[in-house]
Amino acid sequence: MELIFFGLILAVIFIILFTTVRVVKQGYVYTIERLGRFVTAAQPGLHILVPFLDRVGQKVNMMEQVLDIPGQEIITRDNAMVGVDAVVFFQVLDAGKAAYEVHNLYAAIMAIVTTNLRTVMGSMDLDETLSRRDEINARLLGVVDHATSPWGVKITRVEIKDIRPPHDISEAMARQMKAERLKRAEILEAEGERASRILRAEGEKQSAILSAEGKREAAFRDAEARERAAEAEAKATQMVSDAIAHSGNAAINYFIAQEYTKAVAKFATSPNAKTILFPVEATQLIGSLGGIGELVKDALGPQKGDVAVPLDLTREAVARPRTSVPRSGD
């Protein structure tokens, strides 16, 4: 009998210790209820409860959590049906509110995110929903965070995971993208060809300008050279005229004999003939040379040792019948 009584006492003590001593794990907060009413939130650590009066109400997870929003079909403003998947990151800041201000916190957050997601994306066109995903996330975050703040919950992030347009719209978008890229390629090719033609035309223009400037400079220098040659020729002619005016026929004979001598000298320098044929008129050249000698003597006067050779004898010597003179080395 005593053993049974002792065993009952030990059982009661164990029950009391089990119901009064609580250890809260890190990352969690326990709500403590006294006679069914929330009195405090037990932070991580060891806690002693009042026996038979206090009890643990709910174990609230205070870590940041991820709630996956299941895929749903949403109709956009331009009546396009798209499938959307989203994910929500949230954290409980007040365990008492999260435990007693809302029933089933996870279901409530999922419902409010779903309804606001339909509202936000339903007010946009299909192109806007595909290109303005950051704006959708920001609008959802603001709306959902404001709605869940009375529950002691902080919505840290709302992300759209995937947006799936209908198959026919996807094909149309692919064709549109291809056409747009082809248009850009053609535009870039046309711009490149235009730039090439412009550069080629600029080069031809510069070449023509430089060529014209070179021709103008060459013509200017050629005209200048001709002008100087004409001036020299005019001066020479003037000098010849002056000489003729002062000395009469003697100067004329001198110039004619000089030119005739140059012409005859060319026969001796010809590389194609080894025999020089003098015309009969060569006697006139000799006579001219004799006349030149007489002009020189008249100008300088008689000199000692000079022997006068009659002009008729000179002509007779030249007039001897000889038709060719061999060149040296033949």
C-alpha positions in Angstrom: 0.0 0.0 0.0 2.8 2.4 0.9 4.5 1.6 -2.4 1.4 2.4 -4.4 1.0 5.7 -2.5 4.7 6.6 -3.1 4.3 5.8 -6.8 1.2 8.1 -7.1 3.2 10.9 -5.4 6.0 10.5 -7.9 3.6 10.5 -10.8 2.0 13.7 -9.6 5.3 15.4 -9.2 6.3 14.3 -12.7 3.1 15.6 -14.1 3.6 18.9 -12.3 7.2 19.3 -13.6 6.1 18.4 -17.1 3.4 20.9 -17.1 5.3 23.8 -15.4 8.8 23.6 -17.0 9.0 24.6 -20.7 12.1 25.0 -22.9 11.5 27.2 -25.9 13.8 26.5 -28.9 15.7 29.2 -30.8 13.7 30.7 -33.6 10.4 30.1 -31.9 8.1 31.9 -29.5 5.5 30.2 -27.4 2.3 31.9 -26.4 1.4 31.3 -22.7 -2.3 31.1 -21.9 -3.6 31.4 -18.3 -7.1 30.0 -17.9 -7.5 30.2 -21.7 -6.3 33.8 -22.0 -3.1 35.0 -23.6 -0.8 36.5 -21.1 2.7 36.5 -22.5 5.0 35.3 -25.2 7.8 33.0 -24.0 11.1 33.8 -25.8 13.7 31.0 -26.4 15.0 29.5 -23.2 13.7 27.9 -19.9 10.4 29.0 -18.5 8.4 28.0 -15.4 4.6 28.0 -15.7 2.0 28.1 -13.0 0.8 24.6 -12.5 -2.8 23.9 -13.6 -3.2 27.5 -14.6 -0.8 28.3 -17.4 -0.3 26.3 -20.6 1.4 26.7 -24.0 -1.1 28.0 -26.5 0.8 28.1 -29.9 4.3 27.6 -31.1 5.0 30.5 -33.5 7.9 30.3 -35.9 9.7 33.6 -35.9 12.1 32.8 -38.7 11.6 34.2 -42.2 9.5 31.7 -44.2 8.7 31.0 -47.8 5.2 30.5 -49.0 4.7 29.1 -52.5 1.6 30.4 -54.3 0.2 27.8 -56.6 -0.2 28.5 -60.3 -3.4 30.2 -61.4 -4.9 31.6 -64.6 -5.3 35.3 -64.8 -7.1 37.4 -67.5 -5.2 40.5 -68.5 -6.8 43.8 -69.5 -6.6 42.9 -73.2 -8.4 39.6 -72.5 -5.3 37.3 -72.7 -5.2 34.3 -70.4 -1.8 33.8 -68.7 -0.6 31.3 -66.1 1.2 32.8 -63.1 3.3 31.3 -60.3 4.5 33.4 -57.4 6.4 33.0 -54.1 6.1 35.1 -50.9 8.7 35.7 -48.2 7.4 36.8 -44.8 8.4 36.9 -41.1 6.4 37.0 -38.0 7.2 40.0 -35.8 4.5 39.7 -33.2 3.7 36.2 -32.0 0.6 37.2 -30.1 -1.1 38.8 -33.1 0.0 36.1 -35.5 -1.5 33.5 -33.1 -4.8 35.2 -32.1 -5.5 37.9 -34.8 -5.9 35.5 -37.7 -6.9 31.9 -38.1 -4.5 29.8 -40.2 -1.9 32.5 -41.0 -0.5 30.6 -44.0 -3.9 30.2 -45.7 -4.7 33.8 -45.1 -1.4 35.1 -46.6 -1.9 32.8 -49.6 -5.5 34.1 -50.2 -4.6 37.7 -49.9 -1.6 37.3 -52.3 -3.7 35.5 -54.8 -6.5 38.0 -54.9 -4.1 41.0 -55.2 -2.1 39.2 -57.9 -5.2 38.9 -60.0 -6.1 42.6 -59.3 -2.6 43.9 -60.2 -2.0 41.8 -63.3 -5.6 42.1 -64.5 -5.1 45.9 -64.8 -2.2 45.5 -67.3 -1.9 44.4 -70.9 -0.1 41.2 -71.8 3.0 43.1 -73.0 3.1 45.0 -69.7 2.8 41.8 -67.6 5.7 40.3 -69.5 8.0 43.3 -69.4 7.1 45.0 -66.1 7.6 42.2 -63.7 9.5 44.4 -61.2 6.6 46.8 -61.1 4.2 43.9 -60.4 6.4 42.7 -57.6 6.6 46.1 -56.0 2.9 46.7 -56.2 2.1 43.3 -54.7 4.6 43.8 -51.9 3.1 47.1 -50.9 -0.5 45.9 -51.0 0.1 42.5 -49.2 2.4 44.0 -46.6 -0.2 46.7 -45.7 -2.9 44.0 -45.5 -1.0 41.6 -43.2 0.5 44.3 -40.8 -2.4 43.8 -38.3 -1.5 40.2 -38.0 2.0 41.0 -36.8 3.6 39.8 -40.1 6.1 41.5 -42.3 6.1 40.7 -46.0 9.7 41.0 -47.0 9.4 40.0 -50.7 6.9 39.0 -53.4 8.3 37.4 -56.5 6.6 36.3 -59.7 8.3 33.0 -60.6 6.8 32.4 -64.0 4.3 33.9 -66.5 3.0 31.6 -69.1 1.2 33.1 -72.0 -1.0 30.9 -74.3 0.7 28.8 -76.9 -0.7 30.8 -79.9 0.3 34.1 -78.4 3.8 32.6 -77.7 4.1 31.7 -81.4 2.9 35.1 -82.5 5.4 36.8 -80.1 8.2 34.6 -81.5 7.3 35.6 -85.1 7.1 39.2 -84.1 10.5 39.0 -82.4 12.0 37.4 -85.5 10.5 40.1 -87.7 11.8 42.8 -85.5 15.3 41.4 -85.5 15.2 41.0 -89.3 14.1 44.6 -89.6 16.9 45.8 -87.3 19.4 43.7 -89.3 18.2 45.3 -92.6 18.3 48.8 -91.1 21.8 48.3 -89.9 22.9 46.9 -93.2 21.3 49.8 -95.1 23.0 52.3 -92.7 26.3 50.6 -93.2 25.9 50.7 -97.0 24.9 54.3 -96.9 27.9 55.2 -94.7 30.2 53.3 -97.1 28.8 55.2 -100.1 29.1 58.5 -98.3 32.7 57.8 -97.5 33.5 56.6 -101.0 31.9 59.7 -102.5 33.8 61.9 -100.1 37.0 60.1 -101.1 36.2 60.6 -104.8 35.4 64.2 -104.2 38.7 64.8 -102.4 40.5 63.0 -105.2 38.8 65.1 -107.8 39.6 68.3 -105.9 43.2 67.4 -105.5 43.5 66.4 -109.2 41.9 69.7 -110.3 44.2 71.6 -108.1 47.2 69.7 -109.5 46.1 70.4 -113.1 45.5 74.0 -112.3 49.0 74.3 -110.7 50.6 72.5 -113.7 48.7 74.7 -116.2 49.8 77.8 -114.2 53.4 76.7 -114.2 53.2 75.7 -117.9 51.8 79.1 -118.8 54.5 80.8 -116.7 57.2 78.8 -118.5 55.7 79.6 -122.0 55.5 83.3 -120.9 59.2 83.3 -119.9 60.2 81.5 -123.1 58.2 84.0 -125.1 59.9 86.8 -123.2 63.3 85.3 -123.9 62.5 84.8 -127.6 61.3 88.4 -127.8 64.5 89.6 -126.2 66.6 87.5 -128.6 64.6 88.7 -131.6 65.0 92.3 -130.3 68.8 91.7 -130.0 68.9 90.3 -133.6 66.9 93.2 -134.9 69.2 95.6 -133.2 72.3 93.8 -134.7 70.8 93.8 -138.2 69.9 97.5 -137.8 73.5 98.4 -136.9 75.5 96.0 -139.3 73.1 95.4 -142.1 73.5 92.2 -144.3 76.6 91.1 -142.4 74.6 90.2 -139.3 72.1 88.4 -141.4 74.8 86.4 -143.1 76.3 85.5 -139.7 73.1 84.1 -138.3 72.3 82.2 -141.5 75.8 80.7 -141.6 75.5 79.7 -137.9 72.2 77.9 -138.3 73.5 76.2 -141.5 76.6 75.0 -139.8 74.5 73.4 -137.0 72.3 71.7 -139.6 75.3 70.2 -141.4 76.9 69.1 -138.1 73.9 66.9 -137.5 74.8 64.8 -140.5 78.1 63.9 -138.9 76.4 62.8 -135.6 73.7 60.6 -137.2 74.1 57.0 -135.9 72.5 55.4 -139.0 74.8 56.7 -141.8 78.5 56.1 -142.3 78.8 58.4 -145.4 77.9 62.0 -145.4 76.5 63.5 -148.7 76.9 67.2 -149.0 74.5 69.0 -151.3 75.8 71.3 -154.0 74.5 74.2 -152.0 77.3 73.5 -149.5 79.5 75.9 -151.4 77.2 78.6 -150.3 77.9 77.7 -146.7 81.6 78.0 -147.4 81.0 81.3 -149.0 79.1 82.3 -146.0 81.9 81.2 -143.7 84.3 83.3 -145.9 82.0 86.2 -145.5 82.0 85.8 -141.8 85.7 85.8 -141.8 85.7 89.0 -143.7 83.3 90.5 -141.2 85.6 89.5 -138.4 88.6 91.0 -140.1 86.7 94.2 -140.8 85.7 94.4 -137.2 89.2 93.6 -135.7 91.4 95.1 -138.5 94.3 93.5 -140.4 96.6 91.4 -138.3 100.2 90.5 -138.8 100.8 87.1 -140.5 97.3 87.0 -142.0 97.2 85.8 -145.6 94.4 86.9 -147.7 92.7 84.1 -149.7 90.6 85.2 -152.6 87.0 84.2 -152.2 86.9 82.9 -155.8 89.7 80.4 -155.0 87.8 79.1 -152.0 84.7 78.6 -154.0 86.7 76.7 -156.7 88.1 74.4 -154.1 84.7 73.6 -152.7 83.2 73.2 -156.1 85.5 70.2 -156.9 83.5 67.2 -157.7 83.3 65.1 -154.5 80.0 63.7 -153.6 80.8 61.9 -150.3 83.1 62.1 -147.4 83.8 59.0 -145.3 83.4 59.4 -141.6 86.3 58.7 -139.3 86.5 55.1 -138.2 84.9 53.7 -141.4 
